[in-house]
Amino acid sequence: MKKYVNITLLLSISFILFPLPACKTTRVSPHTGFISLRNEPSSTEELFDFPPDIPPSQTENVWDVSSVDVSAIDKSKKLIAFTFDDSPARELESILSVFTAYNEANPDCPASATLFCNGNLMSDTTFPTLHALLTLRWELANHTYSHPDLTTLSDEDIKAEIAKTEEKLSKIDGKTQHLFRPPFGRIGKTSAKSLTVPVINWSIDTLDWTGVSAEEIYQTVFTQKESGAIVLMHDGYPNTVEALKKLLPDLKNAGYQVTSVSQMAKVHNCPLKYGSTYIRARKKGAD
C-alpha cells in the first residue's frame, strides 16, 4: 500500500510543478479509411495474430523483452494490453490517476499500459509526467513526431519521423529503441520491413476519438475481450477516462489483467519480429 501512496504523491507533485499544457493538436478523423483489423487486412500490411516459431539461433531480429518487468503479472489471468495514442495530451493526468487509484486498491493485480507518444507533443514540461509513468510499469512507445500518413512518405522521411521521437523518448527511459505504431495504423509493407522495431497495431478499436460514450467504449472492450488482445484508445478524450474507471476492475473480475504490449509478449512467450506488424500477442495455439 505504501508503494502506491508514494506513486500517487509523485504524480501529484509532477502535475503541480509541471502542469500539462492545453493540447492544440488537430484530431480530425484519425482512422478515416482504415479498414478494421477484425476483418480483412489492408493490402499494404502483413498482420500477425502471433508470430511463427523462431529458432533460438535467429533471435537477432526479435524485440528484446529480457529487461521487461513482469514481476507483478498474475500468470493465472488472461492478459490484455491497453494502448493510448497521441500522447501526451489533455487527459494523461486523469488516465494516470485512474490507473494509480486502481493499482492502490488492487495490489494483487496492478494494471499498466503502453503509451504511444508523438514527439511534437513532448516537451520539458511533460517529461516529468512521462517519467512518472515508469513507476507504474508503463511502457513508452513511438507514434512518429508529427502524426503524418506514412503511406505518403518516403522510407527516409518515415525513419526521420521516428528518429526525432526516439531521441525524446530516450531522454525519459534511457532506451535506444521503442515499439512503433504508425499514425492511422497505416504503413506500407516494404516500409515496415525496413524498420528495426516491431510495428504494433490493434485488434480492438474503441473509436473513442469519434465522440462515442464511455459506456460504448466500455462495451466495445468488454464484449470483444480475449487473451492477447491489443486495445486502441487515445489520450485526449474524457469518455475514455470514464470508461477506464469501470473497465479496470471489471476486467479483473472477469479473470483478466491489463498490461503493456511488451509485458504481454514476454509472458505469452510471443516473440515480436522487427518490421512485422502485430494486432495481438497471444500464446501460440490460443483460441
Secondary structure, DSSP 4 states (H G I P E B T S, - for coil): -HHHHHHHHHHHHHHHHSPPPPP----S-TTTTPPPTTSPPPTT--EESSPPP--GGG-TTB---TT---TT--TTSEEEEEEEEEES-TTHHHHHHHHHHHHHH-TTS----EEEE-GGG--TTTHHHHHHHGGGT-EEEE--SS---GGGS-HHHHHHHHHHHHHHHHHHH--S---B--GGG---HHHHHT-SS-EE--SEE--GGGT--HHHHHHHHHHH--TTBEEEEETT-HHHHHHHHHHHHHHHHTTEEEE-HHHHHHHTT---BTT-EESB-PPTT--
